[in-house]
Amino acid sequence: MSVFPFSIETRTRRTRFSAIIPPLIAVCTTIVASIIILTSLDVSPSRALYYLYIAPMATRFNFAEVILKMAPLLLIAQGLAIGFRARIWNIGAEGQLIMGAIGGSLLPIWFNDSGNILMLPAMVVVGAIFGMAWAAIAAVLRVRMNANEILVTLMLNSIALQVLYYLISGPLRDPFGFNFPQSALFPDVAMLPVLLANTRANISIFFAVLVTLLAWFFMQRSFPGYRLQVGGSAPDAARYAGFGEKQAIWVSLLVGGTCAGIAGVFEVAGPLGQLQRVVTPGYGFAAIIVAFLGGLNALGILAAAFFMALIYVGGDIAQTSAKVPYSVNTVLQGVLLVSYIASRVFSDYRVQLRKPAPNRQERV
């Protein structure tokens, strides 16, 4: 007999709006939390709303920054969502992004004077291979030794970061960079074309949207995508039907690693223009929130990536305009994730109070 005065049951009936309600609640909760946090930091509620959610879209330059940050979040989240739908939990997108950035940077660093127009496509291919190879380590350990992919991918993040620190402080450091831990600047042929003049936005957003369409088609209209979903939701039925679990592990991790690796190339070939110590402000972890906030649906992730990019840019504006700590961004991301999980629990399950059992005297 349970000691709790309530029971939790799975909801059998759901409306067409059931999948939309948890993200909306999470977004509203995050907005309210941001107002409370910034008000506690002596920022008026109206200014808090303006800094975080209006200012990022108020000017052409700020909106371009939203697009710039949205591209890697969207790209990584789409790759992760495919694995999450199959119940393969890849938490290593941050490390896979770093390795992709390292791999993509090798060509412009080694052939800095080259004017070959194929350099940028080659960087994307090499970066994708590096990200895929880093994710393959977790796949091998999971398939061969049944190692938990959550722990393995999470630890690989730290290893990738140390590899980056070693390379930019030694073999890949710019010899004319006054001993700063960074590579030489990339030539123009290795840089992404700018999307809007006098801004940092580049064409990586088009690639991210293309990946979104491919991810939607793969999961909703293709048989391999259906196999992945069945393997995740009903593994016993999938094995009975001949759907291989090992194949699902490989596909999920390699797709996630590939998308994260390409996102890393877009960072060094876009706003950074070189391999630096800080390649990413945490896109690999934030993309996990984006994937779940979008309901692991390709089109929902598109909207979630835009909102997360809004938080990034709004936090930067609040930091420069009102001296708000940058850690507010991280806090709001945490609020977004926790509120989504909580609302999703009440959306998927019904909590009912237990009827008190009659005592012995009443039964007599």
C-alpha atoms as one frame of an Amber mdcrd trajectory, in Angstrom:
protein
   0.000   0.000   0.000   1.366   3.424  -0.934   2.223   5.876   1.829   1.329
   8.860  -0.378  -2.231  10.264  -0.187  -2.410  10.541  -3.967  -1.906   8.423
  -7.071  -0.476   9.292 -10.494  -2.150   7.864 -13.560  -1.402   8.276 -17.259
  -3.961  10.352 -19.099  -5.778   8.319 -21.715  -7.576  11.215 -23.393  -5.732
  14.151 -24.915  -6.937  17.067 -26.966  -5.214  18.460 -30.034  -3.841  21.273
 -27.880  -2.242  19.012 -25.268   1.188  19.206 -26.905   1.067  23.025 -27.090
   0.076  23.748 -23.497   3.372  22.767 -21.726   5.607  24.966 -23.956   3.235
  27.912 -23.562   3.224  27.523 -19.781   7.028  27.267 -19.773   7.409  30.424
 -21.880   4.960  32.393 -19.710   6.659  31.183 -16.532  10.062  32.214 -17.891
   8.785  35.684 -18.786   7.349  36.165 -15.293  10.556  34.818 -13.711  12.683
  37.194 -15.797  10.625  40.160 -14.608  10.997  39.067 -10.970  14.756  38.472
 -11.280  15.500  41.758 -13.032  13.234  43.671 -10.655  15.266  42.277  -7.759
  18.327  43.706  -9.536  16.777  47.224  -9.509  15.436  47.051 -13.058  11.838
  48.168 -13.477   9.410  45.530 -14.823   8.779  47.523 -18.004  12.497  47.913
 -18.692  13.035  44.222 -17.958  10.460  43.239 -20.568  11.973  45.677 -23.034
  15.562  44.508 -22.582  14.805  40.794 -22.794  11.996  40.454 -25.319  11.486
  43.678 -27.271  14.949  45.173 -27.708  16.289  42.034 -29.480  13.791  42.683
 -32.279  13.725  46.483 -32.118  16.661  47.148 -34.426  18.062  45.539 -37.528
  21.369  44.729 -35.852  19.761  43.158 -32.777  17.423  41.044 -34.884  20.425
  39.870 -36.897  22.032  38.762 -33.627  18.917  36.727 -32.824  19.198  35.005
 -36.213  22.915  34.413 -35.619  22.317  32.655 -32.293  19.219  30.848 -33.492
  21.083  28.982 -36.254  23.361  26.768 -34.067  20.609  26.188 -31.511  18.209
  25.049 -34.226  20.775  22.884 -35.975  21.968  21.092 -32.843  18.471  20.663
 -31.384  17.185  18.991 -34.551  20.002  16.452 -34.416  19.465  15.771 -30.714
  15.684  15.454 -31.050  16.018  12.554 -33.472  17.959  10.615 -30.851  15.695
  11.693 -28.000  12.662  10.374 -29.882  14.432   7.007 -29.933  15.256   7.311
 -26.195  18.974   7.742 -26.906  20.111  10.541 -24.613  22.996  12.418 -26.209
  24.171  15.045 -23.691  27.475  15.590 -25.488  26.529  18.106 -28.181  28.782
  20.698 -26.550  31.850  18.483 -26.964  30.799  17.423 -30.454  30.449  21.104
 -31.408  33.949  21.815 -30.091  35.444  18.902 -32.013  33.629  19.989 -35.157
  35.049  23.482 -34.738  38.545  22.021 -34.327  38.221  19.802 -37.393  36.784
  22.571 -39.535  39.546  24.954 -38.461  42.391  22.703 -39.588  42.017  23.560
 -43.285  42.121  27.380 -43.032  44.914  27.165 -40.425  47.099  24.844 -42.506
  46.246  26.462 -45.860  45.767  30.055 -44.738  46.917  31.536 -48.051  44.747
  29.286 -50.178  42.120  30.891 -52.393  40.313  27.662 -53.174  36.551  28.241
 -53.236  36.005  24.673 -52.060  37.611  25.390 -48.690  34.352  26.263 -46.902
  32.457  23.159 -48.107  35.477  21.060 -47.168  35.493  22.628 -43.703  31.845
  21.655 -43.248  32.577  18.062 -44.285  35.618  17.740 -42.021  33.790  19.336
 -39.100  30.850  16.964 -39.563  33.250  13.991 -39.558  34.942  15.194 -36.367
  31.613  15.697 -34.591  30.375  12.328 -35.819  33.564  10.580 -34.731  33.331
  12.104 -31.239  29.742  10.866 -30.913  30.814   7.445 -32.257  32.927   6.926
 -29.128  29.763   6.926 -27.035  28.004   4.696 -29.580  30.784   2.086 -29.449
  30.817   2.059 -25.653  27.029   1.758 -25.507  26.794  -1.029 -28.101  29.873
  -3.028 -27.038  29.938  -2.499 -23.277  26.409  -1.254 -22.532  27.871   1.953
 -21.096  25.361   4.646 -20.236  25.413   7.177 -23.080  24.385  10.009 -20.758
  27.504   9.660 -18.620  29.816   8.960 -21.546  28.705  11.902 -23.691  28.717
  14.215 -20.671  32.309  13.297 -19.786  33.404  13.601 -23.403  32.419  17.279
 -23.225  35.180  17.965 -20.713  37.714  15.989 -22.721  36.881  17.926 -25.896
  37.307  21.191 -24.018  40.759  20.166 -22.790  41.735  19.129 -26.325  40.726
  22.594 -27.520  42.764  24.293 -24.784  45.830  22.228 -25.680  45.620  22.885
 -29.425  45.103  26.650 -29.300  47.831  26.987 -26.675  50.289  24.918 -28.695
  50.088  23.331 -32.152  47.347  25.593 -33.566  48.241  28.848 -31.826  48.836
  31.871 -34.021  52.630  32.513 -34.046  51.935  36.219 -34.585  49.110  36.444
 -32.046  51.157  37.887 -29.150  50.874  34.564 -27.301  47.081  34.707 -27.039
  45.406  31.244 -27.003  43.799  31.478 -30.419  44.489  30.481 -34.005  45.296
  32.744 -36.920  42.427  34.580 -38.556  40.733  32.648 -41.345  41.004  33.867
 -44.949  37.872  35.293 -46.597  37.370  32.116 -48.607  36.845  30.220 -45.326
  34.186  32.593 -43.993  30.405  32.277 -44.332  28.757  34.939 -46.514  27.011
  37.660 -44.523  23.229  37.623 -44.730  22.554  41.266 -43.766  25.045  44.031
 -44.485  26.755  45.596 -41.453  25.657  42.739 -39.193  27.114  39.393 -38.126
  24.188  37.287 -39.358  25.239  34.774 -41.984  23.693  32.145 -44.234  23.991
  29.401 -41.598  20.330  30.047 -40.733  19.327  28.751 -44.183  21.218  25.528
 -43.586  19.575  25.149 -40.170  16.105  25.616 -41.676  16.951  23.059 -44.381
  17.976  20.566 -41.691  14.666  21.308 -39.941  12.708  20.332 -43.061  14.799
  17.188 -43.503  14.326  16.251 -39.849  10.550  16.710 -40.146  10.418  14.540
 -43.249  12.668  11.888 -41.692  10.648  11.546 -38.500   7.157  12.050 -39.912
   7.239  10.663 -43.449  10.020   8.049 -43.652  10.098   4.408 -42.584  13.556
   4.663 -40.886  12.219   7.534 -38.779   9.192   5.441 -37.850  11.485   2.598
 -36.808  13.419   4.932 -34.528  10.257   6.163 -32.851   8.916   2.657 -32.350
  12.243   1.556 -30.932  12.107   4.404 -28.427   8.466   4.147 -27.345   8.131
   0.343 -27.410  11.557  -1.358 -27.441  10.146  -4.849 -26.815   7.732  -4.543
 -29.734  10.515  -3.145 -31.892  12.768  -6.119 -31.150   9.903  -8.507 -31.867
   9.359  -6.788 -35.226  13.048  -7.041 -36.060  13.981  -3.391 -35.514  17.585
  -3.341 -34.330  18.355  -1.418 -31.139  22.020  -1.117 -32.060  21.146   0.526
 -35.353  18.980   3.066 -33.510  21.874   3.883 -31.172  24.288   4.424 -34.041
  21.900   6.535 -36.111  20.831   8.689 -33.159  24.315   9.482 -31.900  25.902
   9.952 -35.321  23.158  12.300 -36.518  23.428  14.356 -33.335  27.222  14.482
 -33.594  27.088  15.476 -37.250  24.707  18.388 -36.636  26.722  19.602 -33.640
  29.978  19.340 -35.599  28.585  21.417 -38.456  27.331  23.997 -35.943  30.893
  24.226 -34.621  32.212  24.934 -38.113  29.605  27.659 -38.585  30.763  29.328
 -35.368  34.450  29.513 -36.300  33.657  30.356 -39.933  31.055  32.917 -38.945
  31.090  35.306 -35.978  34.486  34.198 -34.618  36.607  33.980 -37.773  39.193
  31.861 -35.954  39.481  29.044 -33.437  39.273  30.530 -29.956  39.265  29.358
 -26.367  35.547  30.135 -26.097  33.974  28.563 -29.172  30.459  28.401 -27.797
  28.476  30.111 -25.010  26.843  26.797 -24.175  24.851  26.096 -27.336  25.240
  22.340 -26.893  23.471  22.382 -23.515  20.922  25.050 -24.440  19.934  22.999
 -27.496  18.764  20.222 -25.159  16.255  22.667 -23.663  15.265  23.784 -27.163
  14.628  20.197 -28.251  12.331  19.448 -25.317  10.618  22.846 -25.392   9.756
  22.146 -29.021   8.182  18.844 -27.994  10.842  16.925 -29.974   8.925  18.054
 -33.055  10.915  19.600 -35.896   8.555  22.543 -36.386   8.123  23.106 -32.655
  11.900  23.210 -32.266  12.007  26.016 -34.838   9.892  28.236 -32.576  11.747
  27.128 -29.439  15.124  27.984 -30.979  13.880  31.497 -31.761  12.734  32.021
 -28.170  16.013  30.737 -26.748  17.979  33.019 -29.089  15.789  35.873 -27.858
  16.861  35.108 -24.286  20.534  35.065 -25.301  20.400  38.426 -27.073  18.083
  39.987 -24.498  20.432  38.914 -21.727  23.366  40.527 -23.547  21.409  43.765
 -23.965  20.394  43.758 -20.296  24.018  43.143 -19.322  25.324  46.150 -21.264
  22.397  48.500 -20.620  21.519  47.736 -17.002  24.657  45.981 -15.715  22.705
  42.757 -15.224  24.956  39.711 -14.580  25.380  37.379 -17.545  24.403  34.477
 -15.283  20.789  35.633 -15.613  20.781  33.920 -19.023  21.664  30.597 -17.431
  19.062  31.044 -14.693  16.320  31.758 -17.238  17.310  28.698 -19.259  16.993
  26.607 -16.109  13.588  28.103 -15.314  12.484  27.361 -18.867  13.496  23.709
 -18.624  12.108  23.068 -15.120   8.781  24.760 -15.850   8.432  22.782 -19.067
   9.124  19.477 -17.316   6.670  20.303 -14.511   3.901  21.323 -16.892   4.580
  18.275 -19.057   4.125  15.990 -16.036   0.686  17.415 -15.298  -0.175  17.321
 -18.988   0.716  13.641 -19.399  -0.396  12.378 -15.994  -3.385  12.832 -13.723
  -2.865  13.285  -9.976  -5.754  11.999  -7.889  -6.244  11.993  -4.130  -6.754
   8.584  -2.606  -9.957   7.912  -0.721  -9.260   7.328   2.974  -9.614   3.683
   3.904 -12.401   2.973   6.432 -11.143   2.226   9.928 -11.888  -1.030  11.723
 -14.697   0.368  13.885 -16.620   1.595  10.827 -16.292  -1.821   9.181 -17.597
  -3.544  12.295
